[in-house]
Amino acid sequence: MTELWGWVLAACLLAYLTKLSGYLLPEAWLDQPWVRTVSTGMTAGLLASLVVVNTVVTGQALVLDARVAALGAAAVALWLRAPYIVVVLVGALAAALVRLAGG
């Protein structure tokens, strides 16, 4: 087994143990307001980091291409409270226009 697979298995075990600990902890501990605040913040932070990484990374290099324009246009559409399908279409249109322009 390669070293990479060892790290993958370790990460899987850690994720499983983290999830299992949620079932084993007393419910009174999990009902505290700070636990909800931290879990909500971690979820939003993880989602934001995944979006950013998938937008500006190709392999191991940072790449600024049409995906950045698509993310920016979609962010503006979200800020304007557009429906989800409109946000997706605005992002796709922005990416298409940047690629058409040679970017």
C-alpha positions in Angstrom: 0.0 0.0 0.0 1.3 3.4 -0.9 1.7 6.2 1.6 -1.2 8.1 0.0 -3.6 5.3 0.6 -2.5 5.2 4.2 -3.4 8.9 4.5 -6.7 8.3 2.8 -7.6 5.5 5.1 -6.6 7.6 8.2 -8.8 10.5 7.0 -11.7 8.1 6.5 -11.2 6.7 10.0 -11.1 10.1 11.5 -14.3 11.2 9.7 -16.0 8.0 10.8 -14.9 8.5 14.5 -16.0 12.2 14.3 -19.5 11.2 13.1 -19.7 8.3 15.7 -18.8 10.7 18.5 -21.9 12.7 17.6 -24.1 9.7 18.4 -22.2 8.9 21.6 -22.1 12.3 23.2 -24.9 13.2 25.6 -27.7 15.1 23.9 -27.4 17.9 26.5 -23.9 18.7 25.3 -25.1 19.0 21.7 -28.1 21.2 22.5 -25.9 24.1 23.7 -26.0 27.3 21.6 -22.3 27.4 21.0 -22.3 23.9 19.5 -24.9 25.0 16.9 -23.0 28.1 16.1 -19.7 26.3 15.6 -21.3 23.5 13.5 -23.1 26.1 11.3 -20.0 28.1 10.8 -17.9 25.1 10.0 -20.4 23.9 7.4 -20.5 27.3 5.7 -16.7 27.7 5.9 -16.2 24.2 4.4 -18.6 24.9 1.5 -17.0 28.2 0.8 -13.5 26.7 0.7 -14.6 23.9 -1.6 -16.1 26.5 -4.0 -13.0 28.6 -4.0 -10.7 25.7 -4.5 -12.7 24.3 -7.3 -12.8 27.8 -8.9 -9.2 28.7 -8.9 -7.2 25.5 -8.8 -6.3 23.1 -11.6 -4.1 20.3 -10.5 -1.6 21.9 -8.2 -1.6 25.3 -9.9 -3.7 28.5 -9.3 -5.5 29.4 -12.5 -7.6 32.5 -13.1 -9.9 31.7 -16.0 -13.6 31.9 -16.9 -14.5 30.1 -13.7 -13.6 33.2 -11.7 -15.9 35.3 -13.8 -18.7 32.8 -13.4 -18.3 32.7 -9.7 -18.3 36.5 -9.5 -21.4 36.8 -11.7 -23.2 34.1 -9.7 -22.2 35.9 -6.4 -23.8 39.1 -7.7 -26.9 37.2 -8.7 -27.1 35.7 -5.3 -26.6 39.1 -3.7 -29.5 40.4 -5.8 -31.6 37.4 -4.4 -32.1 35.8 -7.8 -33.7 32.3 -7.9 -31.2 29.5 -7.9 -31.7 28.6 -11.6 -31.1 32.2 -12.5 -27.8 32.2 -10.5 -26.7 29.0 -12.4 -27.6 30.5 -15.8 -25.9 33.8 -15.0 -22.7 32.0 -14.0 -22.8 29.8 -17.1 -23.4 32.8 -19.3 -20.5 34.7 -17.8 -18.2 31.7 -18.2 -19.3 31.3 -21.8 -18.8 35.0 -22.6 -15.3 35.0 -21.1 -14.3 31.9 -23.0 -15.8 33.4 -26.2 -13.6 36.5 -25.6 -10.6 34.3 -25.3 -10.2 34.2 -21.6 
